[in-house]
Amino acid sequence: WADYHPDLAQTFARPKTPWNCQQVQTRFSAAQPVVVRGLKDELIANAGRTLVQSTDGGRTWRVLCEVPIDDSIPQGFKLLGLNLDGCGVTAKGTLLFHYTKQFNDGRPYDSYAETFHAECYVLRSTDRGQTWTAPVKLGDGKFNCVGTGRARFVRLPGGAIGLPMETWNAARLGRPVPKSKHWFQAFLYVSADDGKTWQRSGSLGPHSCEADVLVLPSGRLLAAVRFQRKKLPSDSAELAAPIWFDPDHARDQCLECQRFGALGVGGHSVFKQTALVASDDGGRTWSAPQLVTGWLQQTGCLVRLSDGTLVLPFGHKTTVGGRRFGQRFLVSYDEGKTWSRTVFELHHGGLYANSVVVNDDTIVTVHDNRAAGDRGLNVLRWTVPSREQVSKGGFFRPQRAANDAR
């Protein structure tokens, strides 16, 4: 990818700039948490089957409620995974929670196999979590697999609520899915009735997942997506899988490396980054993805400060100082058209960071502390560098992802 995006590659090859944050460890377990603002000064995050809240800007956290999860599956099937991946609050104060059940008939995991199923459900509570409605299945029949994505609900203009979520089709009725169709895409699902019913809106693009949507004052929707794809037959023969050259990857022990090598079509991913897409029609259509981070810099989110500054905190899966994973961020002063060449290093360890901004422009970031092995809910509190400091390194303009399907 770096040969097609040399400016971006040079930006991320630079030394990162350390940036201070206040670390808060909680007593809650979590995997892939998100954090949202309530109707007042409350913050709410998901920690497994529990929603936790903070009323002091993320300094302390306590249980808000438990979420009843129906993890039952059809008889004769095996539960492969239960993804408890996001929460939200509607304009009316209704709590929302989504989860995904993955199951098949017991064979090894293959998300495109005929017996594989992924079902995403939305729960809602109008009494602060004391009671919950029956789960509503997301989807309209076009895709037989919906879900698995870490994402938070977003309040849209006009009182609607949105949820970006992955979709794909597994094999059915003896018709296998061709390798050329082994990819996913996130759609924006929208509810106009406080989360009771959902309709599928526009696609955020092929190879998009783990999306985060921000509403700008103009009404434009700007989304950070995890852009990840394997090599396609239409790609240049020289396009290689970066993991082949990663010193932390034992390619001599990797079956995929042995089968496909560095240049094989359909092997390891050739892109695994954060990209930006935008919509000016309420989410019905979206622009082509523009890469904004380097390799393995993904699961980004977007926050907007009171003066209009945009911040893109994102996770990374690279090794720094002997510790894998961590959080970094970029800054934009023109609503995402250009971004700081300085990449700020926020924290080492943990993954799936998700952030909100509170009234004094402090950013509160939650992540799972998987580097420590306990998958705990950890919190970072921090403020953005001054514009003068950010501007010293200059800015870059994200470019369209090479060989994007559109």
Secondary structure, DSSP 8 states (H G I E B T S, - for coil): -TTT-HHHHHHHHS--EE---EEEEEEEE-SS--EEE-SSS-EEEEETTEEEEESSTTS--EEEEE--------TT-EEEEEEEEEEEE-TT--EEEEEEEEEESSSS--TTSTT-EEEEEEEEESSTTSS----EE---SS-SEE-------EE-GGG-EEEEEEEE---BTTB---GGG---EEEEEEESSTTSS-EEEEEEEETEEEEEEEE-TTS-EEEEEEEEEE--TTS-TT---GGGG-TTS-GGG-HHHHHHTTT-TTSSEEEEEEEEEEESSTTSS----EE-S-TTEE----EE-TTS-EEEEEEEEEEETTEEEEEEEEEESSTTSSEESS-EEEEES-EEEEEEE-TTS-EEEEEE-GGGTS-EEEEEEE----HHHHHTT-EE--EE-TT---
